[in-house]
Amino acid sequence: MARLRRSLQGRVAVVTASTDGIGFSIAQRLAVDGAHVVVSSRKQKNVDTAVEKLKTEGLSVSGVVCHVGKKEDRERLIGNTVAEFGGFDILISNAAVNPDPGRIMNCTEAVWDKIFNVNVKSSFFLAKEAIPHMEKRGKASVIFVSSLMGYIPNYAKDVLGAYALSKTALLGLTKLMALELGPRGVRVNCICPGLIETRFGEAITKDERAIKFMKHNCPLQRNGQPEEMAGLASFLASDDSSYITGENIVAAGGLQSAL
Ligand SMILES: NC(=O)c1ccc[n+]([C@@H]2O[C@H](COP(=O)([O-])OP(=O)(O)OC[C@H]3O[C@@H](n4cnc5c(N)ncnc54)[C@H](OP(=O)(O)O)[C@@H]3O)[C@@H](O)[C@H]2O)c1
């Protein structure tokens, strides 16, 4: 008879930007599936609230403040986790910003730097800094969070110009890192959400034009919910995906993705 098991039992996961939205749902799901999850975001108050909420659900979680754009914060996130657990198995790099939504040709150098610093540079360096502490445990899974817009940066060009382009960079980063890290037993994959109802997404999800667009163009005819990204993250973190690496997986209700 098959034995019941929790797919992430005994694993330790670090999830950035996990006090709200997609990151919070992923943290919750990984913990439900048996992992100890280190929750993090920029604000101590948000970290405390998220940790408290998950603990009241009986989940194994702890919290560390981390602005992913700050090297010293990334070092603390990794250092505290390694000090407590000796290493970790799962890294979900979920933080991103879009500080001044607009067209690419209106993007200033300061906005460009902010977007690429948080969304791309920090994702890469957090993973690079984390991998030595992950690979020795033998089950290392790195998961980036890009976007459907990474495939189609021209789609929402009026608001997501440089942000979408930063998400395109993550698609390539996933391929490149998977190639280099495969021989070391480290898997690298990426989730590309469509339109998801979160604080970050609400400028679009609540826009009448977007609602109409989704009704007519999205095969599932609706926006996604943060919880609908969580199962995919848990799958990519688990042994169920042990032969999958270098993949950018779109979860967008059927909206077409093509570069
Ligand atoms: N929502 C969508 O439609 C959608 C679609 C495609 C892709 N995505 C991607 O999904 C990811 C999560 O987005 P979301 O919609 O879930 O956002 P959200 O609901 O607005 O949550 C944002 C989270 O990020 C934290 N955060 C913000 N800046 C941070 C930083 N520099 N360092 C660390 N934490 C930071 C926030 O907490 P603090 O304020 O405490 O830092 C909060 O926990 C992003 O990568 C986004 O690009 C979202």
The ligand as an SDF file (V2000), in Angstrom:
LIG
                    3D

 48 52  0  0  0  0  0  0  0  0999 V2000
    0.9060   39.9880   -9.2300 N   0  0  0  0  0  0  0  0  0  0  0  0
    1.1060   39.7130  -10.5120 C   0  0  0  0  0  0  0  0  0  0  0  0
    0.1980   39.8600  -11.3700 O   0  0  0  0  0  0  0  0  0  0  0  0
    2.4450   39.1890  -10.9780 C   0  0  0  0  0  0  0  0  0  0  0  0
    2.5390   38.7280  -12.2910 C   0  0  0  0  0  0  0  0  0  0  0  0
    3.7580   38.2260  -12.7530 C   0  0  0  0  0  0  0  0  0  0  0  0
    4.8460   38.1840  -11.8950 C   0  0  0  0  0  0  0  0  0  0  0  0
    4.7220   38.6390  -10.6230 N   0  0  0  0  0  0  0  0  0  0  0  0
    5.9130   38.5600   -9.7690 C   0  0  0  0  0  0  0  0  0  0  0  0
    5.6040   37.8910   -8.5670 O   0  0  0  0  0  0  0  0  0  0  0  0
    6.4730   38.3490   -7.5270 C   0  0  0  0  0  0  0  0  0  0  0  0
    5.6640   38.7120   -6.3170 C   0  0  0  0  0  0  0  0  0  0  0  0
    4.7390   39.7360   -6.6590 O   0  0  0  0  0  0  0  0  0  0  0  0
    3.3700   39.9360   -5.8590 P   0  0  0  0  0  0  0  0  0  0  0  0
    2.3690   40.3560   -6.8650 O   0  0  0  0  0  0  0  0  0  0  0  0
    3.1000   38.7680   -5.0190 O   0  0  0  0  0  0  0  0  0  0  0  0
    3.7340   41.2140   -4.9360 O   0  0  0  0  0  0  0  0  0  0  0  0
    3.0500   41.7740   -3.6040 P   0  0  0  0  0  0  0  0  0  0  0  0
    1.7770   41.0660   -3.2940 O   0  0  0  0  0  0  0  0  0  0  0  0
    2.9600   43.2410   -3.7630 O   0  0  0  0  0  0  0  0  0  0  0  0
    4.1150   41.4020   -2.4640 O   0  0  0  0  0  0  0  0  0  0  0  0
    5.2730   42.0800   -2.4050 C   0  0  0  0  0  0  0  0  0  0  0  0
    6.1650   41.4560   -1.3180 C   0  0  0  0  0  0  0  0  0  0  0  0
    7.4780   41.8540   -1.6330 O   0  0  0  0  0  0  0  0  0  0  0  0
    8.1100   42.4090   -0.4950 C   0  0  0  0  0  0  0  0  0  0  0  0
    9.1530   43.2510   -1.0600 N   0  0  0  0  0  0  0  0  0  0  0  0
    9.0260   44.3230   -1.8650 C   0  0  0  0  0  0  0  0  0  0  0  0
   10.2270   44.7940   -2.2340 N   0  0  0  0  0  0  0  0  0  0  0  0
   11.1460   43.9850   -1.6650 C   0  0  0  0  0  0  0  0  0  0  0  0
   12.5660   43.9480   -1.6730 C   0  0  0  0  0  0  0  0  0  0  0  0
   13.3000   44.8550   -2.3300 N   0  0  0  0  0  0  0  0  0  0  0  0
   13.2010   42.9640   -0.9790 N   0  0  0  0  0  0  0  0  0  0  0  0
   12.4890   42.0400   -0.3140 C   0  0  0  0  0  0  0  0  0  0  0  0
   11.1490   42.0250   -0.2520 N   0  0  0  0  0  0  0  0  0  0  0  0
   10.4810   43.0010   -0.9270 C   0  0  0  0  0  0  0  0  0  0  0  0
    6.9510   43.0320    0.2770 C   0  0  0  0  0  0  0  0  0  0  0  0
    7.1500   43.1930    1.6550 O   0  0  0  0  0  0  0  0  0  0  0  0
    7.9170   44.4910    2.3040 P   0  0  0  0  0  0  0  0  0  0  0  0
    7.1360   45.6910    1.9140 O   0  0  0  0  0  0  0  0  0  0  0  0
    7.9320   44.2370    3.7920 O   0  0  0  0  0  0  0  0  0  0  0  0
    9.2970   44.4570    1.7180 O   0  0  0  0  0  0  0  0  0  0  0  0
    5.8760   41.9410    0.0630 C   0  0  0  0  0  0  0  0  0  0  0  0
    6.0900   40.8670    0.9670 O   0  0  0  0  0  0  0  0  0  0  0  0
    7.2850   39.4850   -8.1410 C   0  0  0  0  0  0  0  0  0  0  0  0
    8.5190   38.9810   -8.6020 O   0  0  0  0  0  0  0  0  0  0  0  0
    6.4530   39.9110   -9.3430 C   0  0  0  0  0  0  0  0  0  0  0  0
    7.2200   40.5090  -10.3450 O   0  0  0  0  0  0  0  0  0  0  0  0
    3.5560   39.1400  -10.1300 C   0  0  0  0  0  0  0  0  0  0  0  0
  1  2  1  0
  2  3  2  0
  2  4  1  0
  4  5  1  0
  4 48  2  0
  5  6  2  0
  6  7  1  0
  7  8  2  0
  8  9  1  0
  8 48  1  0
  9 10  1  0
  9 46  1  0
 10 11  1  0
 11 12  1  0
 11 44  1  0
 12 13  1  0
 13 14  1  0
 14 15  2  0
 14 16  1  0
 14 17  1  0
 17 18  1  0
 18 19  2  0
 18 20  1  0
 18 21  1  0
 21 22  1  0
 22 23  1  0
 23 24  1  0
 23 42  1  0
 24 25  1  0
 25 26  1  0
 25 36  1  0
 26 27  1  0
 26 35  1  0
 27 28  2  0
 28 29  1  0
 29 30  1  0
 29 35  2  0
 30 31  1  0
 30 32  2  0
 32 33  1  0
 33 34  2  0
 34 35  1  0
 36 37  1  0
 36 42  1  0
 37 38  1  0
 38 39  2  0
 38 40  1  0
 38 41  1  0
 42 43  1  0
 44 45  1  0
 44 46  1  0
 46 47  1  0
M  CHG  2   8   1  16  -1
M  END
$$$$
